[in-house]
């Protein structure tokens, strides 16, 4: 039971649920721009969770953390702009 409460296991379960949510969003609302935006945002949150929990970016000095978060924000924004235009 203690393994279920481990932070990495909880993050992995949340990633699985987010993947299922993305899939259902695509299946039900494909073709809508809002659905694509929601899927991009869910994907960005998944990447953030992976970076912080499994790549251990949170253990890096602050400038590196900010650089990684900035990179993720730029990529997310680029995908959103490409989808909306």
C-alpha positions as CSV (number, residue, x, y, z in Angstrom):
1,X,0.0,0.0,0.0
2,X,2.9,2.3,0.7
3,X,4.0,2.0,-3.0
4,X,0.7,3.5,-4.1
5,X,1.4,6.6,-2.1
6,X,4.9,7.1,-3.6
7,X,5.0,10.4,-5.4
8,X,6.3,8.9,-8.6
9,X,3.6,6.3,-8.7
10,X,0.9,9.0,-8.1
11,X,2.4,11.1,-10.9
12,X,2.4,8.0,-13.2
13,X,-1.3,7.4,-12.4
14,X,-2.1,11.1,-13.0
15,X,-0.3,10.9,-16.4
16,X,-2.3,7.8,-17.3
17,X,-5.5,9.6,-16.4
18,X,-4.4,12.7,-18.4
19,X,-3.7,10.5,-21.4
20,X,-7.1,8.9,-21.2
21,X,-8.7,12.4,-20.9
22,X,-6.8,13.5,-24.0
23,X,-7.9,10.5,-25.9
24,X,-11.6,10.9,-25.0
25,X,-11.4,14.6,-25.8
26,X,-10.1,13.8,-29.2
27,X,-12.6,11.0,-29.8
28,X,-15.6,13.1,-28.8
29,X,-14.6,16.5,-30.2
30,X,-12.1,16.0,-33.0
31,X,-12.2,18.8,-35.5
32,X,-12.9,21.5,-33.0
33,X,-10.2,24.0,-32.3
34,X,-11.1,24.1,-28.6
35,X,-10.6,20.4,-28.3
36,X,-7.1,20.8,-29.8
37,X,-6.3,23.5,-27.4
38,X,-7.4,21.4,-24.5
39,X,-5.3,18.5,-25.7
40,X,-2.2,20.7,-26.1
41,X,-2.7,22.1,-22.6
42,X,-3.1,18.6,-21.1
43,X,0.1,17.5,-23.0
44,X,2.0,20.5,-21.6
45,X,1.0,19.6,-18.1
46,X,2.1,16.0,-18.7
47,X,5.5,17.2,-19.9
48,X,5.8,19.4,-16.8
49,X,5.0,16.5,-14.5
50,X,7.5,14.3,-16.3
51,X,10.2,17.0,-16.1
52,X,9.6,17.6,-12.4
53,X,9.1,14.0,-11.2
54,X,11.1,11.8,-13.4
55,X,13.8,14.0,-14.9
56,X,14.2,15.7,-11.5
57,X,14.4,19.2,-12.9
58,X,13.1,20.4,-9.5
59,X,16.5,19.4,-8.0
60,X,18.4,21.8,-10.4
61,X,19.4,25.3,-9.5
62,X,16.7,28.0,-10.1
63,X,18.2,29.4,-13.3
64,X,17.9,25.9,-14.9
65,X,14.4,25.4,-13.6
66,X,13.3,28.7,-15.1
67,X,15.0,27.9,-18.4
68,X,13.2,24.6,-18.6
69,X,9.9,26.1,-17.7
70,X,10.5,28.9,-20.2
71,X,11.3,26.4,-22.9
72,X,8.1,24.5,-22.2
73,X,6.1,27.7,-22.3
74,X,7.5,28.7,-25.6
75,X,6.8,25.3,-27.1
76,X,3.3,25.3,-25.8
77,X,2.6,28.8,-27.0
78,X,4.0,27.9,-30.5
79,X,1.7,24.9,-30.7
80,X,-1.3,26.9,-29.6
81,X,-0.6,29.7,-32.1
82,X,-0.1,27.1,-34.9
83,X,-3.4,25.5,-34.0
84,X,-5.5,28.6,-33.8
85,X,-4.1,30.2,-37.0
